Amino acid sequence: MPKEVSPGVLALRKVVDDVYADAREAKKQGKLVGWSSSKFPCELAEAFDLNVMYPENQAAGIAAQRDGEIMCQAAEDLGFDNDICGYARISLAYAAGKRASRKIDLETGEFVIDPNSGKPLKDENGNVVIDEATGKPKKDPKTMKPYIVIDDIHEIEALPEGREKELRLNAIQPYKQMRIPQPDFVLCCNNICNCMTKWYENIARMCNIPLIMIDVPYNNTVEVNDDYVAYIRAQFDNAIHDLEKLTGKKFDQQKFDDACKHANRTAQAWLRVCDYLQYKPAPYSGFDLFNHMADVVTARGKVQAAEAFELLEKDLEKAIKEGTTTTPFPEQYRVMFEGIPCWPKLPNLFKPLKANGVNVTAVVYAPAFGFVYNSYDEMVKAYCKAPNSVCIEQGVDWREGICRENKVDGVLVHYNRSCKPWSGYMAEMQRRFTKDLGIPCAGFDGDQADPRNFNEAQYETRVQGLVEAMQANRK
């Protein structure tokens, strides 16, 4: 029986699907389509009715679809070092025209099946069917998949119209993240990560398109001082001027005000959704929040996103009243998951947690997208509050507050090779958590997009160690 999906989740899926579909349609009509960093002020683009895609979301989606490694390798073949962010490598490969495609036989028009894919074939009694010739389990043909190879969209588009062009276009992986339009401009804000600056400069250079940049300095103090506000506000104003030149339109104050209203409404609903993890047992898992991050990033400035998150709130309120949860096991322990998930390895992350009754009831990454403000200056300050742009004291305070509110028994820390600014001070964070909260922590090595940097055996061992420490702590 297929898993039941709540009305709020269905509404959010539609919102994101519509954003992708609108961008593809805009490109067909010759309209501008841009790429934006996830924490560039979306309100500015909304004021000009621009269609915008988000490479971080795209890269996470590609990684979750198991094409992260081949796209990272494509970027490395272009000369980009494998030590840089996996999201950046996927995005740079995509910007260069590289696509993950199903291998196709141009003579027959059929996909070339990878013999290593597929699940064992089972009979009507659920027993694995053995091939008499080889003595090995037969593969279920329904689950066998083509080889995945790298193709070049520029090379395909240069082909004359005909069968080969059609076959190769259709062979590109069909999910939406592998089919976003190439950019006509890029919007970059380095509040989320300083890697953004060079990443987006390279996209602009490779595609020969304009780059609109907003620099948000690192905050050494908890409060954002007035000099920072003036500096960043001037860049907001300059970005508006650049967007006027790019679009040939004048800045529309009413559309901007509407976008701010919708973005605040979305952010407030999103933060209330995040707060439902405080219930014990929780009505859902932090992994569900990770899945909804694409929604809050992609469509934060749209009223449809606000309405969908408010519908999700109602779903969660109903779950609390009925005592139901999306977590498919009894909750025995509650942990904070620190960092970005390993998208290519989500089942591997989840399996040992499920086996030990560990639910993720606190995450740092998700609520960081809840920008709430009442004025232009407050909007500037809100965009300064990204996890990688605040001082360590602010970072510790945020995390310990979430741990207390969400009643966690321990912390699982992802030392993410792709996110060095985030992972760099995690050892000190772990020390603070144990000292201040009296809870155990365990760290594991991994990567948000490149599966080559994740060791499943190490992860399982660290989870088991954390469980044993939480058991001892409880006693």
C-alpha positions, 0 to 999 in steps of 0.5 A: 500500500502506498504511503499516505501523503498529507494535504499540506505536503501535496500542496507544497509539492505542487508549489515547487513543481509549478516554480520549475514548470514556470521557469521552463515555460518562461525560457521557451518564451524567451523570458529571463530565467536566473539562478540564485543562491538560497539566501539572496533576498528573493523579495527583490527578484519577486518585485520584477516578476523574475523566474528564479532557480536555486542551484543549491536545491537543484544540487541536493535534488540531483544528489538525492537522485543518486547522480551527484557522483557522476556530476561531481566527476564531470566538474572534476574533469572540467578542472574543478578540484574535488575538494570544493563543495559538492553542490558547487561541483554539481552546479558548475558541471550543469552550468557547463552543459553537462547532464546525467543521461540514460545510455541509449542505443541510437540504432534501436532507440532502447536504453542500455541496461546496467546489469548491476542494477535491479532487485532480486526477482521473487515468486508469488510466495515471496521467495527469490527466484534462482537462475538455474544457469548461473546459480544466482538470483534473477533480476526483476526486469521492472527494477533494472535501470539504464547505465547513467552517463554524462552528455552535453546539452550544447552538443545535443542542441547543435544537432540538426532536428531529427531522430538522434537529437530527439532520442538524446534529449529524451535520454537526459534524466527526467526529474525536474532538477536535471531539466532546469533552464540555463541561466540568463543572470545569477544572483549571489549572496555570500551570507550562507557560505563564502564559497558562493562568491567564486562558485557564482563568479564561475557560472557568470564567466562560463555562461557569459551572463551578469552577476548581481552580488550582495556581500554580507560580512561575517558578524563578530558580535551577536547583534548586527551593528548599524554600519553593517546595516548601512553597508548591506542596505546600499547593496540591496539598493544597488541590486535593485538598480542592476535588476532595473537595467537587466529587465528594462523595468522600473522597480515596483514598490507594491510588488516588493511590499507584496513579496515581503508580506508573502515571504514573512507569512511563509517564514512564520508558517515555516517556523511554526512547522519547525516548532512541532518537533518539540512535541514528545513523541514528535509528529514527524522527523527532522528528515521531513523538515529537510525535505521541505527546505526546497519548498521554503527556499524555492517559493518563499516570496509566493503566497502559494507557499505561505498557504501550503505551509499553513495547510501543513500546520493543520496536518500536524495539529491533526496528527498531534490530536490523533497521536499519529506520526510520520516516523515509522518506529516508536520514538525511544531517543531524540537527537539533534542532527547537526549540519546538512544531510548526506542526500545521496545516502538518506536511506543509509542515514535513516536505517541505523536510527530506525533500528535503535528508535532514534528520531531526529527532533532538532535541526539547525539548517531548516529554521535558518530559512525563517526570515522574519522582519517588519521593516527594510532595515530589519530585513537587512538584519534578517539576511545577516542571520545565516548559520555561517555568518554569525559568531560562535556564541550566537551559533552555540546559543541557537543550537543549545536553545533548540536542543532544550526546546526539542528535548533531545537526548544527544547530538549527531554531528555531520562533519561535512567535507562539502561545508568546511565553514560549518564543519570547522568549528563543530569540535568546539560545538560538541564540547559546548553541548556536552558541557552545557547540556550534559548530553552525549555527541557523536560525529561522523564524516560525510558529504552533502552531495558526493557519496564517495566521502561517506563511510556507512560502516563508520556512521553505523558505529558512531550511531551505535556509540551515541545510542549507548551513551544516551542509554548510560546517560538515561540510567 
